């Protein structure tokens, strides 16, 4: 597997010629780089006009590796070939480095560039890329990769320090300016020679060819420290690579750097996992028009009066502070008067407002503010908050926030926790990410007052008065929603009918080893089975089977006494594990691989009556029967949002043969555009039914 790295753009506020002179002083060896033992020039060539100088060196490196590994490899030093191309006219230096030692086992490539800043010709930009491919290394491939990664990180961190050291040397020698090259300027044949010789002065305002590159699509190292925080070189590389991938792949709006970084932090800078989660979130944002919510959302008056939450100053770290008086909020009344969707939308708006406030505070406090603090007052929490639809709505809210706003919560205080709190926490905590749970601080009674309490995190002048502070908080006190505001039975029925109408498309989760299957019974040959599904997460394999035997219908789940049957369920299997393909059932359509983000429509003309099974499998997953999974495994698998779960939104329909006579030849399968985030999504859309067939 090839590992790739990309550094941010580092800006030196010195002219290119001075920076190059400082760079050349590290040869033939540099005491500031202990691993850099020595170097020798292999070849050197110069263009006729002296503008381009190409220098090739053989560098000796003493890698910081275990002595045992060096003995096994039979080497003391590693040798690298470095090719430097200095273009004095264009004012660029390109440094290409490749390993000579073990080149048949390890391929290590590095490219560094010094260029003129595109907006200030008196400044110099530096950026570095690298790739590593460890094919084989005496059984120590993982260790070799770690050593190489450590070496890369060290060179990034040391690079600026070394340049600054030599700039100081030059300044102490009285050299603060080196004239730009002109065709008549004398040139030194050997890079690294002292510039103490007298050089003719050239006009600083003389026009030169400037780099036309823009920094708009790159990240500056100073910008990262100022707005994103202190990241390691490898973390910076991961951020830059993901940002570059989004710019190339996402044809829509590219998310802000702070938001991209949150997904990387949430996945411990796992590039592939962060990219997967971020793409799913961007699809969700597009589907629900989340980018426009802050401007378009009009809070119902009921929420303004009875929703007990609001923003309230900042904590001691400059994080925006959100107050939620959950114990005073009539969640049951709000849901009976409004809908679950309205409450979810309200929470999404709160999170969007939090992102905006973090951005503003970053500018105000002069330091990166990536998350906010939440203070939850549990006084008044009782059994009415255990109302089943309310808990269901809470679980849905947690799922939405966890999937789309990772690492936005810096700290959460739960104050005045009553006796009923452990019951609610037992139900809710398994669905909360472990890293998020670590940010929860729970206090019972008045334990939050005094040392180790709120005052350690929030200034006394900003602690709300109802918590013993000095600040008047204008968060609504809540109270019971009047029953006169509840929706009527007719309105509830209309809502149910609306949901029924909108639920033509159903949602299904596919786990590793647990395909999702639909049984369709066909009574007449030449009927047509049609399907339309969107792959909203993961990659799936779609199959259609005809069964000579009637599959045993799965028994209904009886474990849903508390109304949470979907939480612990695993897809029941229609194809029995004892069945033999080709004898008991057969594949009637070629397997179709469907990628995340694709929308797939198709049809199948049945040749025989009988049982047909539509099956969606986790792509490339090992085959396993549902019976081989324990109930605990089932629950954990369904609760976790991970790479072991795919999700589809589907609709199927059977068209009777008499309804489509004369139109069978017009039925075809096809793909349609669904998400701009999927590279494999096709741009054209084909209809799979004829014009005289309607749904």
N, C-alpha and C positions, 0 to 999 in steps of 0.2 A: 504494500500500500504506500502510495506517495504522499508524504506530508509536505504541505506548503505553508510558508510563512510570509507575512507582509508587515513591514514596519510603517508607522505613521510618517508623515513628512516632517522632518526636523528643520527648523529655520535658524540659520546663523546670521546675525545682523552684521555681517562683514562681507566685503566684496569677494567675488569668486576667486580672484588671483591670490588673495591673502589666505583664503581657506585652503587652496591647493598647496600653497607653500607650507602651511602648517601640517597638512596631511603627509607631504613628502618627507617630513622630518622623522617619521616613524621608521624609515628604512636606513640601514639594512636590518636593524632590530630596535625594539623599543622597550626600555625598562618598565614602562607602565603596563606592558602586556607580557606577563611572565611566561605564558605559554608560547609566545612568539620567539622562538629560539634564534632564528637567523633567516636570511634570505639572500639570494644571489640572482643577478640579472642573467637570463638565458639569451635573450635577444632584444634588440631595440632597433626601431626603424622610424624614419621621419619623412614626411611629405616634402617635395621639392621646395615649397614655399615656407616650410617650417611651422605650418599651422597645426599639423596633426602629428602627435608623437605616440607611438605604440611601444609599450614596454612589457616584456614578459619575464616573470620572476618565478623561481622555485623557492617556496617557503617551507621552513621546517617548523613543525608545531609539536609541542609536548602536551598532548591531551591529558586532562585531569581524569584518568581512568584507573580502576583498581589494578594493582601490580600483577595480580593473578591473570587478569584478562590480557594484559600486555605480554605476559610470558606465553600464554596459550596462542596468542596471535603471532608471537615471535618478532615483535618490533618494540623499539623504544620511542621512536618518533613517527609522526605522520607527515607526508609531503603533499603539498598542494601547489597547483599551477595557477598563478595569478596573472591575468592579462589586463593591463590598464591602457585605455584609449583616451588620451587627452586631446581635445579639440579646442585649441586656443581661440580660433576664430568664433566658433559657436559658444565658447565658454561652457563646455561640458566635460565631465570626466566620468567614464563608464568603467567600472571595475568588475571583472568576471573571474570567479574563483571556482575551481573544480578539483576534487581530490585525485591524487595520483596513486596513493597507497590504497590497496584493496578496491581498486576501481571496478573489478569484476564482481565484487560482493556488495559494495555500497556505492550509490551514486549520490554525491552531495554537490549541489550547485548553488552558487550565491551570486547575486548581481546587485551592485551598489551604484548609485548615480548621484553626482553633484551637478546641480544645474542652477541657473540664475533664477531668482524669484520672479515669477511672471508679472508682479505688480510693483516691484522695487528692484531695480537693477544693481543696487548696492548691497543686496542681501543674497544669500546662497541657500538653496534647498538641498536636502539630503534624504534619500529614501533607500530602503534595502528590501530585497526579496530573496527567498531561499526555498529550496526544495530538497527533500531527503527521501531516498528509496533504499531501504535496507533489504536486499534480496536474501542474503544469508551471511551469518557471521558466527560460525562455530557454535551454533545453538544459543548464542547470546544476542539475538536480534533485538529483543525488547530493551536490554541494557544498552546496546549500542545506540538505539534511537534516543533513549533518555540522555545519554552523554552528549549526543549531537544537539539535542534541544537545549540542554544546559549551556553548551558552548555558544549557540546562537543567541540566547538570552544575554549571556555575559558580554558578547561582542557588541550588542545593541546598547547595553548600559554603559560600556566602557568607551564607545565611540566618541560621544560628545565630550566626555571628560578629557580624552587624549587631545582632541582638536583644541579645546580650551587651554590645555597645558602648553601646547606649542604656540598658540596665539600669544599667550603671556610671555613666552620666551622671545618671540619676535618683537613684542612691544618693549621688552627690557633691552633689546639690542637696538632699539630706535627705529624699527621697521614697522610702520603702521599703514603703509600704502605701497602697492606694487602696480605699476602701470599696466594697462591692458595691452594685449598683443596687437601689433600692426604688422603688415607685411615687411616692413623695413626694420622691425625690432630685432635685436640680437636674441638668440634663444640658447638656452643651456642644453647640452646634449644629454646630461645625466640628471634625472629628477632627483631632487634632494640636495643638490649643491646649495651652498649658502648664497643668499641674495645680497650680501654685503657689498658686492661689486657695484659700481656706479652704473645705473641704467638711465637712458634718456627719458625724460618726462614726456608723456603724451597727454593730449587733451582729454580730460575726464568726460567732457561732454560730447566727445566724438561718437557718432552713431555706430552702434554695433547691432548685429543680428541677435534679437532676443528670442527666448523660448516662447512659443505661443501656447504652451500648456496652461491650463487653469487649475487652481487649487479647489475649485468648487466641488469636484467629485472626489476629493481626497481629504484626509484628516490630518490636521497639524498636531504635533506632539504637545505644544503649549495649549492648544484648544482642548485637547483631551484632559490635561491636568486641570484646566480652569473650569470646564463645564461637566466633565464626566468622572473625574477622580483619578487617583493614582492606580494605574494598571501596570501589570508586569508586561514585558515585551511580548510574551506569548498571548496574553489576554488582548493586548492591543492588536496583534496580528489577527486574532479570531474576529474581533470587532470589525476590522477593516475588510477582511475577506467576506464576511456576511453582508456588510453594507454594500460592497462592490457587487456581490451576487444579486442583491435586491435591485440595485440600479440597472443591472443587465436584464433581469428576469421579469421584474414587476413593472408592467406597462402603466400601472396606475400610480397613485401617490405613494412615494417612499416614506416610511415612518421616520420619525426623528431619531437621532442617534441615541438619546437617553432611553427611548422606548426599546430600541434594538438591544441596547446593553442590558436592560432588565431581563430579557429572555435568555441572554447568555449567562448572566449571573444565576438565574433560576436553574439552569442546566449545568452549572459548574463549568461553563465555557466549553460545553460539548457542541461543536459546530453543527453537526448533522441534526441533533435533537433540537437545538435552538431554532434552526431553520425550519424544521417540521412544525414546531409549535407556533412559530411566528407566522408561517404561511396560513395555518388554520385560523389564527386570530385575524389576519388581514382579510381572509375570505368572510369571516363572521362580521367584521366591521363594514365590509362592502355590502353584504346582504342586508344589514340592519341600518345602513346609513349613519353609522356612529359618528363619523367625522363632522356631521352637521347637527348633532344633538344639542350642543350647547347654545346654538343659535335658534334652533327650531322648537326645542322642548318647552311646552307651556305646562307648568305644574298645575294639576287640578286644585281648586280651592280647598278641597278636602285634605289633600296632602299638606298644603301650606298651614292648615289649622291643626292637624292631628299627627303629622309625621314629626317625630321628636328628634330630629337630627339637624346639624348645621356646622359650618366652619367657624372657628373661634381662635384668632391669633396664631401663634407658633409656639413650639416647645423650645427648650434651651439650645438645641442644635439647629434651629432655624427651620425645622420641618413644619409644614402646615398642620394645624391641630383640628381634628374633627370630633365633635361631641355627639354621642348618640345616647339618649335616655331611653334605652330599650324597655326597662321595667315600667315606664310610664306610657308606652305605646300600645294601643289596642290593635294588635296585628289581626286579630280575628275580625274586628269591626271594619278595619281598612280593607280586608280582602272581601268581605261581604258587600261593602259599599263600592269598591273598585274591582280590579282584577289582579291576578298574579302577574300578568304582563306589565301592568302599570307600575307595580312595586319593583319588578326587575329593571324596568327602564329607569326608574328613579335612582336605583343603586348604580346603574351604568353612568348616569349623569353625574353622580357624586364622584365616581372614579375619574371621569373625564375632567371635572373641575379640579380634582386633586392633581392630575398631571399638569394642568395649566398653572396652578399655584406653585408647584415645585419648580417649574421653569422660571416663574417670576422671582421666587425666593433665591434661586441660583444667581440671578443678576443682582438682587438686593444685597445678599450676604457675601458675595464674592467667593463662594465655594460651592461645589456640586451638591445639590439637594435632589436626591432621586426618589425619595419616599416621604410619606407623611405619618403622623401619629394619630391614633384613634383612641378615644376615651369613652368607654361604655359604662353608663350608670345602670346597674342591675337592680336598684332598689325598686321593689314592687313586682319583681318577676315572680310569677306563680304558675299554677297548673294550667291556667287558660292559655299560656304561651306554648303548651305542649299540644295544642290543637293540631290534629293531623294535617289538614291542608296548609296550615301555617308552617309546620316543619318541612313539608314538601316544598313550599316556596323557598324556605331558607336553604334547603339543599340545592335547589336550582340556582339560587343566587351565588352560593359558594362555588358551584361548578363554573358559572359564567366568569366570576372574578378570578378564580384560580387559573382558568384557561387564557384569559385575555389581559389580566393586569398583574402579572407575576412581579414580585419584588417591589411592589408599590407601598406595602405596609412596612414601616420601619419599626413600630412598636405599638402594641395594643394593651391598654389597661382595662381590666374588668373589675369594677369597684362594687362593693357592697353585695357580694355574691350570696344569695340566699340558699337555703337547704335544697331547693329544687334544682339548683344549678348543676350539680354533678350528673343528674339524669339527662338533662339536655346536652351537656358536654359529652357524655358517653355516646349519644346518638350522632352528634355532629363532628366530633374530633377526628374520627377515622377518614373523613372526606377532606380534611385540611392537610395541605402539604406539611411534611415534618419540619422543614425550615421555617415555615410560617408559624407553626405551633410554638416554636422556640421563642418567638417574639411576644407571646402572650404573658402578661403579668396579672395574676388573679389575686384580689384582696377581698377578704370577708369583713363584714362590719366596718369599723373605722381603722383597719390596719393600714390603710393607704396614707394616713396622717402620721407625720413624724419622720425620723430617719429611714431611708430606704423606700420612702413613699413618693407621692407625686412631686413634692417639692424638689426632689433630686433631678427630675426630668423637665418640670414645667415651672417657670418663674411664679412666685406666689401672687404677683400682680395679675397673672393670667389664669389662675385657677378659679373656676366658676364658684359663685357664692354658695350654690346649693351643695358644694363639696368642701365648704369651709374656706374658700379663697376670698380674694378681695375684688374679684371682677364680676360685674353683672353680665350674665350670659343671656342673649336673646333667643336661644333655642326654644321652640314651643314646648310647653309643659305637657302637651298631649291630653290624655283623658279618654273616656269612653266615647266612641263614635255613636251618635244618636241612631237608634234603630230606624228612625224616620228617613235616614239617608241610605239605608240598605237598599240594594237592588230588589225589585219586586220579583215574584215567582215567574211572571211573564218575561221579565228581562233576563233572568237566569236561564229560562228555557231558550230564549233567543240566542243567548251566549253559547249554550250547549249546541244548538243547531249550527251556529256559525263555526264552532270548533269541529263539529262533525263534517261540515262542508269542506273546511280547510284541511281535514285530515285524510283526503284522498291519497296523499303521499304519506307514507309511514316511515318511521325511523327504525333502523336495525343496527345493532352492534355485532361485529364479527370478531371472535377471539381466535388466537392460535389454537388449533386442535378442536375448535367448536364452530363449524360452518353454520351459516344461516340458510335454512331451507324452507321452501314453500311447496305445498302439494296442490296440484291442479288436476282435477279429474275431468277427462274428456270422454264424452259419450258418443261423439260422431267424428269419424275421420275427416280430414280437410278443414277442421276448425283451425283457427289461428290464435296462438298465444302471443300477446304483445307485452312488452315491458319498457319501462322508462325509469332509469335510476341515476342518481348523482352520487359520485364517490366523494364524500366530504372529508374523509380522513383515511390515510393509508392507501395501499394498493390491494386490489382484490382480484380473484380469479372467478369468472362467471361460467357456470356449466348448466346444461339442460339434459336431464336424463329421462328415459322412459323405463318404467318398471313393469316387469311381468307379474310381480307380486304386489299386493296391496300393502303399503307401509302401515305399520302400527301407529295410530295416532297417539302423540304424547299425552300423558295425563296432565291435568291442570295443576299448577303449583298451589299447594295448600299451605305454604310457609308465609303467606302474605297477610297474616292476621293484623298487622299494623299498617297495612296499605303501602308497603314498600317492596312489593314483589319484584319490581324491576331492578332493585339494588342488588339482590343476591341471585338473580336468575342467570342460567347459561342456556344457550340455544339448544332445544331438544333436537335429536337427530332422527330424521325420517329414514335415511339409508342405514339399515342395520349393519353392524360391523361383521356379521357372518355372511352377508351377501357377497357374491362374486360378480365382478364386472364382466359383462359379456354373457353371463348366464342368467342371473336374477334381474339385472338391469343393464341398460346400455346408454352410451353417450350419443345424443342425436344432433348436437351442434358442436362445432369445433370450440374448444375452450378459448375464452376471451380474457386477456389480461387488461384490466382497467386501472389506470393510474389515478392517484389523488388529484381531484379537481376536474375530472372528466365527467361529462354527462353522456349517458349511453342509452340509445333507443334501439329497439329491434323487434323482430317477430319470428315465429316459427310455425310453419304449416304442418300440422300433425298428420302423420301417415297412418297411425292406428289409434283406435280408442284406448282408453286405459288411464293409468296414473303417470303424470309427468311431474318431475321435481326440478324446480329452479333452485340452484345452489350458488351461494357466494362464499368463497373461502378466503382466508387470510393468505395473501400471495406468498408463495415459497415457504409456507408454514409446514412443519412435519405433521403427518397424519396421525391423529389421535382421537379416540372415541371419547364422548362426553362422560361415559361411565367410568373412565379411568381417572377422572378428576374428583377430588374430595369436595364436599360442600364448602369447606373453608376456602379451598383454592378457588372455587367458583365465585364466592363473594369477593375475595381479594382481587381476582381477575377483573370483575365487573366494576369494582370501585376505582381501580387505578386507571388514570389517564396515561397510557404509556404506548410504546411502540408495538405492544402486543395486541392492540385493539384497532379495528377499522370500523368505519361508520358509513352507512349508505342511507339515502332517502329514496324510497322506491314506490312504484305503482305498477300493478299488473292488471291485465284485462283479457278475457277470452271472447273472440268474435266467432259467432256460430257460422258454419259453412254457408247456410242459406242467406246470410246477411252480406256476404262478400263475393257471391258468384260473379265472375267476370272481372274481379279486381285483384285476384291473387297475384298476378304477375307484377302488380305495382308495389307489392309489399317488399321492402328491403330494410336491412339493418344499417345503422349509421351512427356516427358520433356528432355531437354538436358542441359548440363553444360553451364552456361553463365558468371557467375561472381563468383570469389573466395570470394567476400565480403558477399555473401548471404549464411547464414547457411542452408537455406532450399533448396538451389539449388542442384539438383541431379548431380551425377558424371557421369552417363552414358547417352548416347544419343541414341535415337531410331528413326529410319526413319519412316515417316508416309505415304510414297508412295512406290510402288513396284519398282523393278529395271527397269521395262520397261516404267516407267512414268517419264519423264524429264521435267524440266522447261526451 
